[in-house]
Amino acid sequence: MVNTGTQLISFTCAVTGWIMAIAVTALPQWKVSAFIGSNILTSEIKWEGIWMSCIYQTTGHMQCKTYDSMLSLPPDIQAARALMCVAIFMGWLSCTVSCCGMKCTTCAGDDRRAKAAIALSGGVLFILTGLCVLIPISWTANTVVQDFYNPNVPPMHKRELGQAVYLGWAAAVMLMISGAVLSSTCPLIERGGRYRRGYVGRSFANSPASAPDFPKPITSNSLPLKEYV
């Protein structure tokens, strides 16, 4: 029961991280305007995402425009588009595979080895999904920090880390930790002198052999014995 509960909790956290990754992909707050130096125009805030750029005004109005050409985008934005799309697909695949390998489902029947292998594959896929989210988020954050401290970049072109970057870091951590926990619910057991992954069950392979019980002669002290010829 403890193993099943751990699987459910880790799977729920992994699905939550996957949904957060989808939200990060759609949000435009990857880069936000930095108000430093003489750039004190706070009536407008510019957001830059991987699909569009938006201008948010303090009056509540917001205007967004998608990028006209993908080839004219910087390398970090192009890589972020590709990796985030791969992460969304791998997250869907991870959810499907993990559902089939969980103990609370009836997929794969009663074959414990098959379910253990499927659960392990789902956990590894969740970890890879977290890496696909972590790479573009960290790359974008590194680019923003380098441009911010670069004296050759004009103050009006400097950007700061947006809310989507922090949300992406949280999603990546949740996906990788949940995938690791889901993989660890398939412990190592010893069978035939070799360690394999599978669900823990009672094994009699290494139990000491007991001597067989031979039938004992029937004796009776109260009844006389008779011989039949």
Solvent accessible surface area in square Angstrom, and as a share of the most:
residue,aa,sasa,rsa
1,M,199,0.89
2,V,130,0.75
3,N,39,0.20
4,T,30,0.17
5,G,28,0.26
6,T,46,0.27
7,Q,0,0.00
8,L,79,0.39
9,I,118,0.60
10,S,5,0.03
11,F,35,0.14
12,T,83,0.48
13,C,49,0.30
14,A,1,0.00
15,V,37,0.21
16,T,57,0.33
17,G,0,0.00
18,W,44,0.16
19,I,100,0.51
20,M,36,0.16
21,A,0,0.00
22,I,64,0.33
23,A,41,0.32
24,V,0,0.00
25,T,10,0.06
26,A,70,0.54
27,L,61,0.30
28,P,17,0.11
29,Q,28,0.13
30,W,0,0.00
31,K,22,0.09
32,V,21,0.12
33,S,16,0.10
34,A,0,0.00
35,F,81,0.34
36,I,54,0.28
37,G,68,0.65
38,S,104,0.67
39,N,36,0.18
40,I,137,0.70
41,L,114,0.57
42,T,81,0.47
43,S,52,0.34
44,E,70,0.31
45,I,49,0.25
46,K,75,0.32
47,W,36,0.13
48,E,39,0.17
49,G,0,0.00
50,I,0,0.00
51,W,85,0.30
52,M,54,0.24
53,S,27,0.17
54,C,0,0.00
55,I,68,0.35
56,Y,74,0.28
57,Q,56,0.25
58,T,92,0.54
59,T,104,0.61
60,G,48,0.46
61,H,124,0.55
62,M,100,0.45
63,Q,130,0.58
64,C,63,0.38
65,K,128,0.54
66,T,86,0.50
67,Y,58,0.22
68,D,129,0.67
69,S,51,0.33
70,M,104,0.46
71,L,151,0.75
72,S,88,0.57
73,L,19,0.10
74,P,63,0.40
75,P,93,0.59
76,D,5,0.03
77,I,9,0.05
78,Q,56,0.25
79,A,25,0.19
80,A,0,0.00
81,R,31,0.11
82,A,59,0.45
83,L,45,0.23
84,M,0,0.00
85,C,61,0.37
86,V,66,0.38
87,A,0,0.00
88,I,48,0.24
89,F,119,0.50
90,M,30,0.13
91,G,0,0.00
92,W,132,0.46
93,L,61,0.31
94,S,0,0.00
95,C,17,0.10
96,T,61,0.36
97,V,32,0.19
98,S,0,0.00
99,C,51,0.31
100,C,43,0.26
101,G,0,0.00
102,M,4,0.02
103,K,76,0.32
104,C,74,0.44
105,T,42,0.24
106,T,128,0.74
107,C,57,0.34
108,A,48,0.37
109,G,45,0.43
110,D,142,0.74
111,D,75,0.39
112,R,137,0.50
113,R,120,0.44
114,A,34,0.26
115,K,14,0.06
116,A,0,0.00
117,A,57,0.44
118,I,50,0.25
119,A,0,0.00
120,L,50,0.25
121,S,53,0.34
122,G,0,0.00
123,G,0,0.00
124,V,69,0.39
125,L,34,0.17
126,F,0,0.00
127,I,51,0.26
128,L,78,0.39
129,T,0,0.00
130,G,0,0.00
131,L,70,0.35
132,C,20,0.12
133,V,0,0.00
134,L,50,0.25
135,I,91,0.46
136,P,0,0.00
137,I,0,0.00
138,S,44,0.28
139,W,104,0.37
140,T,0,0.00
141,A,8,0.06
142,N,75,0.39
143,T,33,0.19
144,V,5,0.03
145,V,67,0.38
146,Q,112,0.50
147,D,55,0.29
148,F,55,0.23
149,Y,163,0.62
150,N,51,0.26
151,P,125,0.79
152,N,132,0.68
153,V,29,0.17
154,P,61,0.38
155,P,61,0.38
156,M,126,0.56
157,H,103,0.46
158,K,18,0.08
159,R,31,0.11
160,E,73,0.33
161,L,43,0.22
162,G,2,0.02
163,Q,120,0.53
164,A,0,0.00
165,V,0,0.00
166,Y,120,0.46
167,L,57,0.29
168,G,0,0.00
169,W,79,0.28
170,A,43,0.33
171,A,0,0.00
172,A,0,0.00
173,V,72,0.42
174,M,55,0.25
175,L,0,0.00
176,M,45,0.20
177,I,104,0.53
178,S,6,0.04
179,G,0,0.00
180,A,50,0.38
181,V,52,0.30
182,L,1,0.00
183,S,15,0.10
184,S,73,0.47
185,T,8,0.05
186,C,0,0.00
187,P,41,0.26
188,L,105,0.52
189,I,29,0.14
190,E,72,0.32
191,R,73,0.27
192,G,75,0.72
193,G,59,0.57
194,R,161,0.59
195,Y,147,0.56
196,R,103,0.38
197,R,106,0.39
198,G,1,0.01
199,Y,8,0.03
200,V,99,0.57
201,G,37,0.35
202,R,206,0.75
203,S,72,0.47
204,F,133,0.55
205,A,76,0.59
206,N,113,0.58
207,S,60,0.39
208,P,127,0.80
209,A,108,0.84
210,S,103,0.66
211,A,85,0.66
212,P,96,0.60
213,D,141,0.73
214,F,158,0.66
215,P,129,0.81
216,K,175,0.74
217,P,116,0.73
218,I,170,0.86
219,T,113,0.66
220,S,48,0.31
221,N,163,0.84
222,S,97,0.62
223,L,126,0.63
224,P,108,0.68
225,L,161,0.80
226,K,150,0.64
227,E,163,0.73
228,Y,191,0.73
229,V,196,1.13
